[in-house]
Amino acid sequence: MATASRYGDLAVEVGDDHVATIEIQQPPNNHISVAIVDGLAAALVDLDDDDRCRAIVLCSAGKHFCAGGDFSPGGAQSTAVGGRNVYDEADRLFATGKPIVAAVQGAAIGAGLGLSLVADFRVAAPEARFAANFARLGFHHGFVLTATLPRAVGQQKAMELLYTGRRITGQEAFDIGLADRLAPLAELRTAARELAREIAISAPLAVTSIRRTLRGDMPERVRSVIARERAEQNRLRATEDWKEGVKAMSERRLPDFQGR
């Protein structure tokens, strides 16, 4: 099962062990885009309908899992295309039913962190880097982090990560519960697949039922969270702080925010 035309820059394959692999193939940074979210949503819907699949490994080719949006000069900043916004599309990722294990190498930054939290579990390399760097850019976080980050690490730690925008390693992510398992980089996908296989051995109807129960109203809550996050992002993108944050990042220096 692999259709590049349907899934864009994603490769999808279902193994004999009932574990499917979805690989994002835009190395080295695998920046987030409407096309990536569209392809991932389509793949997850198809895998929901595929009885061979009982668990999914989400991974990325190249150096980074997902380095977030591309804010570099001339970069294909990707959060909006033709009036469609990545964060608006993200609710489709939370509406599907099969468990997901993310294999995180390199950077999972901004929307990339949000993408990793679409998964039920994260297996990380110790040298991986996680950050919700939105405040350092001068605007509000997105990709449903309002709902997903506190569920993973607790409210206090989520506030710290969102307010400061600091980066943490895979080891610290594991220590605070953001990553569920650590594995050496060379063994990362093997470890993620092993966890997915453990899930796939269980009764599939029971697993999807348990998942729905534990997620509660998450799919419904996602829509209201996205509306709030997008409204605040749009408001703050009109500020001088946003311009300074993007400029400082491109110049690799600390921003000088003025609160206007």
N, C-alpha and C positions, 0 to 999 in steps of 0.2 A: 504494500500500500504506500505509494509515493507519487504525488502528482504536483509537480512544481507549478503548473499553470494554476491550480486551484489554491495552493497555499503560498504562492509567491516565493520568497527567499527562505522558506522553511522546508525541511525534509521530514517526512513522516513515515515510520515503519513499525509494524507490529511483529514481535518475535513469537517463537513457538512457546515461550514461557508466559504468555499472556501479558507481557509488558510492552507497551508502545514507547517509542522514542520520538520526540519532537525536537529537532535541532534547528536553531536560528542560524542562518548562514549569511551573515553580513560582517565578516571579520574585518579588522581586529576588534572593533568597538561594539558592534551589534547595537547601534543606536536605536532607540525606540522610534517608531513611526506608526502612522495609521495603517500602512500596509502590513507591518509586522503584527499588529493587534488583530487586523482583519484575518490574516492567515492563521494565526493561533486560534482565534475563535472558531473559524471554520474547521480546523483540525480537531478541536475539542468536541465540537458538535458531532462530527463524523465518528470519532472514537466512542462517544456515548452510544452510538447506534451499532457499534461493531462488537459482537459478542466475543470475539477473540481477545479483546482488550479488557483487562481488569485493573490496571494501574499504568501510570504514565510517567516517564522521565522527561523533564524539560531541561534542555541543555543548549549550549551555544558553541559554535566553531570559533577558533582563534583565541586571542589573549584574554578577552573579557566576556563575562556573562552578558552584561548590558550596561554601557556607560551612560545611560540616560539620554536626554535630548542632545542634539548636536548644536551647540551655541557658538561654534568657532566661526571666525569671519569667512563668509562664503559657504558655510556649512549648510547642509540640507536640514535646517531646524524643522523638526518633524512633527511637532505636536498638533499642527492643524493643516489640513489639506482640503481645499474645495469646500470650506465651511464645516468640515467634520473635524472633530477634536479627539485626540487619543484618549483623553479622560472620559469623554462621552461614550466612546466605544468600549471602554474597559469593563462596563457592567456585564457585557456578554461573556466575559471570562469567568465570572462568578456564578453564572447560571447553569453551568454544566455539572455532571454528577460524579465523574470518576476521579479517584485520588491522584494527586500529582506530587512527584518528588523533583525538586530543582537541584541540579548540579551546578554549583556556583564557583567559578574560577575568576581570578582577576577582579574587576570592578563590578559591583552592583550598586550603582549610584543614582540617586534621584528616582526617576521613573523606573530605572533598572532595579532599584530596591523594591519599588512597588510591584514590579513584575515578578520578582522572586517570592513575594508574599501572596501572589495568586496561588502558589503551590501550598499543599498541606504540610510539606516538610522541605527543609533545605539541608543538603549535604555540601559542606564548604571545604575548600582547601585552607590550611592555616594562614596562607599569605593572601587570601581573598580580601577585598576591601568593600565594606558596606558604608553608605552614607546617605542621609536625607539632607542634601546640601541646599535645599531651597532657600532657607533664610540667608545663607551666605550669598545667594544670587539676588536677594532683595524681594522675594515674592513668596507666596503661600505654597505649601506642599500640595501634591496631587496624587493621582493614580491610587486613590482609595486608602492612602496611608492613615487617614483619620480613623478608619475602622480596623485595618489589618495590623498596623504596627503595635498598638496597645494590646491586642489579643496575643501577640507573640511575646512581647517583652514586659508587659505591664505599663500602666499609665505613667508612672514616674520616669521610668527609663525612656519611654517614648517621648515624653516632653523634653528630656535632656537631649536626645538625639535630634529632635526637630528644632529646638531653640538654638542649639549650638551649631548644627550642621556638620559636626566633626565625623571623621572617618574612623571606623574601627576595623580591626583585622578579623579574619575568620575565627581565630582563637577567642577573641573577646566576644564575637557574635555567638559562639558556642557557649561561652560562660554565662551570657545573659539570656540565653534561650532563643536568640534569633536564628541560629543554626542548630539543627538537631543532631548532626553527626559531623565529625571532622575526618578528612581523609587526605593523604598525600596527593599532590596534584596529579601525579602519574596514575593514581588509582581512583581518581574522583568519580568518574563515570561508572566504574565497576562497583564502587560503594553505593552510589545512588541506585544502580540497578538491583543490587542485592536487597536494599530496603524495599524497592518496588516489588521485587519477587516475594518478599515476606508478606506483603499486603495481598499480592495476587493469589497466594496459596489459600487465603481465607475465602469463605463463601462470598461470591460477588454481590448477591442480592443483600446479604447482611451488611457488607462493607458500605455500599451506597446508601442503605437505610441509616446506618450509624452516622455516616457523614452528614446526611441531611439533618439529622437530629442535632448533632454537635454544632453545625453551622447556624442553626436557628434561623433568625430573620436576616442573615447576612445578605442574601441576594436582593431582598427588598430594601435593606438599609443602604446598600451600595448606591442606589439611584439618588437618594437624598444627599448622601455624602458627596457624590460627584457634583451635584448641582451647587453645593456650598463651596467646594474646592475650586470649581471652575470660575464661579463668580468672583471669589477673592483673588484668584490668579489674574483674571482680566483687569480687576481694579488696580492691583499692585503693578501690573506691567506698564501702567501709564505713569509711574513715578520715576523720579530721578534716581532713587535708590536702585531700582531695577537696572537702569542703564549703567550705573556704576558697578553693580554686582557682575554683570556680564562682561564689562570692560576689564574689571580687576581679574576675573577668571582667565580671560584671554591673555592678559599680561602677566599671569602667574604671580600676583601680589595680593596682599590683604586689601579688602575693600575699605573705602572711607565713606561710610554711610552718613547722610545728613538728616534723615528722617523726613524727607519730602519727595 
